[in-house]
Amino acid sequence: MLAVAIAGIVTACTFAAGTAQEQGPRTEGSSGPTLVVVGDSYSEGVDNTVVWPQLLAEKRGYRLVNLSISGTGYMNGGFATTFGDRIKSADIERPSIIIFAGSRNDILFSPAEVGAAAREAFATAQDRFPKARIIAIGPIWDSSTPADAVRAINSAVSQAAEASGVEFVDALSADWLADRSLIHADGIHATDAGQQFLSDGVEEAIPDLP
């Protein structure tokens, strides 16, 4: 029964991945510091007119490069690429901040695999962009009780971040989307109001952002 439930979660999260692969990175914003976000559907958006990376960038005056693709994670490439693949191949000039966010899409992989992939992604970012501030946000969850598998992935990413000297934000503990009204009818993804809550939550969790 648990395996069926987990498979359902992953299927729901990968729904939009096919089209996201063709879109490529979304670049927008001012000529201020460059913010790069590498994430999943919570950062790319599903039926949203705004997403939290865009809201945060607009408020702080950042130039945004959003490399988020639905259905993906550190291990799960979905119909596209993994977090590590994208930061490795991204054509970005002198980013100031790189945020990895996720991912609940990794729950079908072992925590050990996800942790190793996260460490590799962080190392790639550090090697390519040594002056960038790198932050890892753990899996973002909806208004329901987080599955044990997601808690294990969250711990794996947290440990990988600590081992890599990367800042970590525990989104499960923050519970930004606890209010069911912030979730779409699919029971998983954030509404536009939910995206605003995510933006506010990320900003509050990292108060010393430039």
N, C-alpha and C positions, 0 to 999 in steps of 0.2 A: 504493500500500500504506500509506504514512504517513497519507494523508488518511482511509482507512478506519479505521486504528487510532485516530486522534484523534477521529473521529466516535464510535467506540465508547466512548472515555473520557467524552465529553460526555454520551452517552446514559445511561451508567451513573450519572453524577452527577446527572442530572435526574430520576431515577426517582421520588423522593418529593415532587417539587415541587408536584404537583397538590393533595395534601392539606394541605401546609404553608401554602398561600395562605389557606386558610380558617381556620387556627388563629390567625393574628395574633400579635402580640408576646407572649412569655411573661415575665411579671413575677413575681419571687419574691425572698425573702431578707429581710434585716433592715432596720432603719431607718438603717443606716450609709450611707456614700457610694454614689452610684448608678453602677453599671457598665453601660454599654451596649455590646453586641456586635452588629456587623453582619457577617454571614458567610454561609457556604454550608452544605453538609451536614455538614462536619466540626464545625461549631459548633451546628447544629440537632440533629444526631444521626440515624443510620439504624440501626434495631434496637438502640437503646441505652436503658438505664435511667438513665444519667447522661451529661452532656456536660461538656466542659471549662469552659465559662463558668459553669455551675452549681457545679462543684467549686471553681473559683477563688473565686467569690463567697462560698461557704459558708466557705471557709478564711479569707478576708480580712475577712469580716463586711460584704460589700457587699449592697446591694439590686440585684438583677440585672434588666435589661430586655434580653431576648434577641430581637433582630430578625433572626435568621438564618433563611434559607429555602434548602432544598436546590435545587441546580441553578442558582443565581444567582451573579452577580458584578458587577463595575463596569459592564460592557457587557451581559452576558447576564441578561435578566430572567426566563429560564425560563418557567414558567407563572405567574409572580408579578411581582415588581418588581426593579429593580436596587438596588445598595447606595445609590447617590445618591438614588433615589426614596424609599427607606425613611427615610433620615436627614432628608430634606426634609419628609416628612409626619408623622414620629413625634411623638406627644404625650408629651413627656418634660419633667419639671421638674428643672432644675438638675443635669444629670449631671456627675459629677466626672471620669469616665474614659470615653472612647469608643474602642473597638477595632474597626477594620475588619480582617477576616481573609479573605484569598483573592485571586483565586480561579482554580482550575484550570478552572472553567467558562468562562473568557474566552478559551480558546485558539483558538477559531475566528474571533476578531477580531484585528485588527492590534495590535501593541504600541503604536503611536501612538494608536489609538482608545482602548485601555484606559488609557493614561497620561493622556489628556485627560479621560476620564470619572473617573478617580481624583482628579485635581486638582480637578475640579468637586465631587465628593463631599466632599473635604477642606475646600474653601472653604465649602460649605454648612454643614458641621459647625462650622467656625470662626465663621461669621457668626451662626448660630443659638445657639451655645453657647460664647461667647468665653472663659468661665472653665474650660471642660473641657480636660483633657489628652487629646490625640488621638494614637493609636498605630495604625500600619498594620502588620499581619502579612502577609507575602507568601503566595502559594499554599502550602497544606499538601499534602503528597504522601504516597503510600503507601510500601510497602517496596521497590518497584521503582526502577529508575533513572529520574529525571525526564526527561520528553520535552523536546526542544529548544524546542518551542513554549511549554512552561510556564516554562522558564528565561527566555525572552524576555519573558513576561508579568511574571515576578518582577522583572526589571530595570526594566521600564516602571513598575511600582508603586513600586519603590525610588526611581527618579528623580523620580516625581511627589511622593513624600513629601518628598524633599530639597528640591524646589522650593517646596513648600508649608510648610516648617518643621514637618513632622510626623515624629515618631519612627518608625523602621522596624525591624522584626524580620525577618530572613531565615530563614524556616521551611525552605526547601530546604537551606540550609547546616546548619541545626540537625539536620535529618533525624530528627525526633522519632519517627517510626513505622518506623524501619529494620528492626526485628524483625518478621518475617512473622507471628509469633504475636499481634501487636497488631492485625492486620487481619482483618476478616470474610472469609467464604468468597467474597464477591464480588471480593476482591482489591484493593479500593479503600478502603472505609470502616473507621473505627476501631472496635474492640470497646470495651467498657467499660474494660478495662485500658488500651487505647490512649488513650481519653479521659483517663484519669488521667495518662498520660505527657504528653499535650498540655497539661493543666493545669499539671503540674510544669514543663514546658519553657517555657511562657509566663511563669510566675512567675519562673523563673530568668533568662530573657532580659530581664525588666524588674524588676530587684531592688529598685528604689526605689519600688515601688507603696505607696500608703498602707495 
